[in-house]
Amino acid sequence: MKDVIFLFDGQGAFRAGIGKDLCGKYPTAKEIVDKSSSVLGYDLSEHLWGDKAAETASKTSIAQPAISTISLAYAEVLRDLDSESAVSLGHSLGEITAIVYCGVVSFDDGIRMIQKRGEVMEAGGKQGTMMAVLNVDLGVLEELCSGASKEISEPVVVANINAPNQIVISGSKQGVERIAQRVAQKGGRGIPLKVGGAWHSPYLEGAAKEYAEFLDAIEFKKPARQFYSVVEQRIMQDPAAIKDSLKRQMLSQVNWLEAIRNIKDTGYTKFLEVGPSKILRDLVGKIDQQIETDSTALYTELNKLIDAFVMS
């Protein structure tokens, strides 16, 4: 399976019940959830499919470790089935999941990093919001963000470039509302996102500083598997450089479009979303229809995924 790219989910992948069937079928997956619970200091399954699951999506500090844990559980089951990645990358939160999967940090330190990231983001980003924008060119949208930011002296930026016709802006609630009106005037569409704050925007500067100080105490090692940084848009090997990029990741733009195109240009044509959703699979399809894509979330038995996608 050395020709398959692993894509790890961001925070938008959460829904109540994720991982329940996986853990019921594969003891390895349940072991990952139990191991993560031990690090987190609470029973994660209660927030995945138990009585507290309905509240998880609105709590960034819990949703982030929940999604990453299930993504890592899928990856561990695939490894049991002799299936590993050629290169791994992730969307926003998924970038940290990829770092854990690639062995840059230990599992325990990785879960602590993800937990801390969720906590500082939950505390630091509440004053802003995010909006997906469809059918408006990137250059036009960047001008709209710059103009609105100057008019109200509050930041609005392009946070995610997910696909050619799907871009996400982040920042001031007032600024996002203004841009929504102007996007409509240009024939585009703005879709408010139900998120806990203005991710990947200047509103997280304080959170990013606190997170960087936390990362200083974590040991980073050379990746055991190839890791692609969306921050740097390249495969990275140096532990210190990976840590530095991660310190900037919370404030950096997520250019998913560029990442997928760059990896395809190196000759890879199979991309597998390893996690509880099919969001990234669908984005890759919008970026390039010649790329073969699939998602672990679409299979109850992962050996059937390997037969249908990997070995085809």
N, C-alpha and C positions, 0 to 999 in steps of 0.2 A: 504493500500500500504506500510505497515511497513516493508515488506521483500525485498524491492527494493533499490538497491544502485544507487545513482545519481553520474554521472561522468560529470565534467565540462570541457569545451574545452579550449585548449591552443591557442596561436596566429595563428597557422597554419589553423585555422578553417575559417578565413575570406575569403569571396568572395563578390563582389559587388551584392547588392540586398538582403542580408540576413535580415530577419525580416520583410520584406515588407508585405508578405502575412499574416504572423502571426498578425501583427498590424492591418491589414485591417479586419481581422476576429474577433479578440479579443480586445475589448477596454482596458482591463487590461494591455495587452502588450504595447499598444500605450502610456498608462499612465506611464509605466516604462521608455520608451524611452524619453518621455517629461520630466520626473523627472530627469533623468540622464542628459539631455541637460541643464537643469537649473543649475545643479551642475557644469558641465563642462564649461559653459559659451559660448556655441555655439550650433547650431541646429545639433544634432547628426544624424538625419535622412538624411541630405544632404551628410553625409559621409558613410551612410549605403546603401542608394538606390537613392540618388539624384545626382546632377551634379558633386559632388566631390568624389563619391564612387570609381571611377577608380583609384584614387591615394591613397586610404586608406591603402591598403595592404603594401605599401612601407613606411608608416609613423607609426612607432611603437607607438608613443605617442597618435595616434588617433585609430589605429587598436585595441589596447588592451582594452580601455574602450568600443569600439564598440562591440567587441565579448562578453565581460562580460555582457554588458547591455542586449544584445539579449538572452544570456543564462539565466539571471535573469528574463527576460520577460517570457521565456518558463516556468521557475520554478513557477512563480507567477500564470500563467494560470493553471498549474497543481494543484496548491494549491486551486484555485477556484473550481477545479473539485474534491476536497477532496483527492488529491494525493500528499503525501510528502515522503521524503526519510527515510530509516532506518539509513543509513550512507552516508555522502557526501565526495567526494574528487575531486581533479582536477589536470590536467596535466599542470605544470608550471604556466602560467597565471591563469589557472583554479583553482589553489589552493586558490588564493585570492577570486575568485568568490565564491568558496565553503565557505570560511570564512564569506563572506557577507550573503550568503543564510542561513547559520547556526546561524546567529544573533550574531556573535562575535563582530561585529562592526555595527554601523548604516548604512543604505543605503547610505546616503550622504557621510559619512566618507569613506565607502568602495569605492565609485566611485572616490573620491579624491585620495585614496591610489592607485587605478589602474591607474589613470591619471598620478600621480607622478612617478609610476613605469615605465610606458611607456616613460616618458620624460627623466628620468635618464638613462634608457637603450639605448634609441635612441642616446643620447649624448655620452655615454661612451663605447659602444661596436663596433663602426664602423671599427676599425682597424683589426678585425678578421672575421672569417666566420665559417660555419658549413657544415657538410656532413653526410648524412645517409650511413651506411655501412650494406650491406646484406651478409649473409652467411660467416661470419668470427666469430670465437669464441671470447667471451668477453676477456678471458685471453690473447689471441694472440693480440687482438686489444689494450689492455692496455699496452702490451709490446711495440707495435709499437708507441703508443703515447709517452710513456716514452723515447724511443730511439730518436724519432724525436725532442722532446723538448730539450734533451741534446745536440744533434748535432747542432741545430741552436740557442740555448739559448732563445727560444721563446716557450710559453706554448701551448700544445695541450692536451686536456683531453677528456675522455668519459663523455659526457654531459647527454645523455638520454639512458636508457635501455628500449626500448619500447616493445619489444617482443623477443622471443628466437633468432630470426634471423634478428632482426632490431635494430641496435644501432646507435646512433648519436654522432659524435665527434665535438668538438668545440675548436677554438683557432686560432693560427697563420695561415694566408693564405698560407705562404710558407710551414709550417708544414703539413697542411691538404693536399696540393698537393703532398708532399712526401709520405704521408700515402696512398693516392689514388693509387699511382703507386705500392706500396708494397701490398696493398689489392688485386689488379688485379693479381699480381704474385702468390698470394695464392688461386686464384680461386674465390675471392669475387667480390663485385661490390660496387663502391662508387658513390653516387648520390649527387652532390652539391645542397644545399638548398638555396632558394631565401629568405634570411632573412636579417635583418638590422644590424646584428653583431654577435659576438661570445658569444651567450647566455650561461649561466651556466659555464662560464670559468673565469680564473683569470683576464681577461681583464675588467671584471666588478667590480673589487674591489673598485674603486673610486665611482662608481654608487651605490654599495651596502652600502657604508659608508654614502653617502648622504641620501639614502632611510631609513636607520636605524635611522638617526637623525630625519627625517620626522615622522617616526612611533612613536617616543617618545611622540609626542603631541596627539596621537590618543588614545581614550579610548577603551580598549578591555574588553569584558565581557565573562562570562561563556557561552558556546554554548547552544542555545535553542534546537538544533538538533545535532546529533552526527557528529563530524568532524574528518576525518582521515587525518593526516599529512603525506604526501609523504616524506617530509624532515626527519621526525622522525620515519616513518613507524609504526605508532600506532594511535589509537584514543586518542585525547587530550581533556582535560576539563579545565585545568588551563589557564586563560587568559594571565598571564605573560609568561608562557612557550610557548603559541601559538605565542605571539608577538616576542619572542626571536627566535623561529624557522623561522618566516617570515623574520626577519632581515638577516638570513643566506641563505634564499631560493634562492636568485638570483645567488649565487655562488655554490649552492649545486647540486649534481647530481640528475636527475629525474629518479628514478628507478621504472618505471611504472610496470614492470614485477613483482617485489617483492610485490608491493602494491596490485595488483590484486590477486596474489596467497595468500597473507596474509588474505585478506578479505574473499576469498572463503573458506579458511581453518576454518574460524569461523562459516561457515554454510550457507552463503548467496550464492544464485545461479542465481539471476536476477540482471543484470546491465543495467541501462538506461543512455545513453548519453543525457544530457540535454543541448542542444545548437544547433547551425546552421550547424553542419556537422555530418558525420558518421565515422570520423577518429578513435575515441576512441572505438566505437562499433567494428570496424574491428580489432583493436589491441587486444581487449579482446578475440575476436574469434581466433586470432593467438596464444594467450597465453594458452587458455583452451577451447576446443570445447564443453565441457560439460556445460559451463556457458551459460545461456540464455541472449542474448543481443539484444538491439534495440536502436533506436535514435529518438528523437523528430523531427529531421530534415526530416524524411521520411514520416511525416504525416501532412496533411493540417488541419484535424480535430483531435484534441488531445483526444477527448473522444473515438475515434476509436482506438487510441494507448492504452488507458486504457483497453478497451474491449479485444483487440487482444493480448496484452502483459502482462499487470498487472493482469488481472482477469483470464487469461487462466490457 
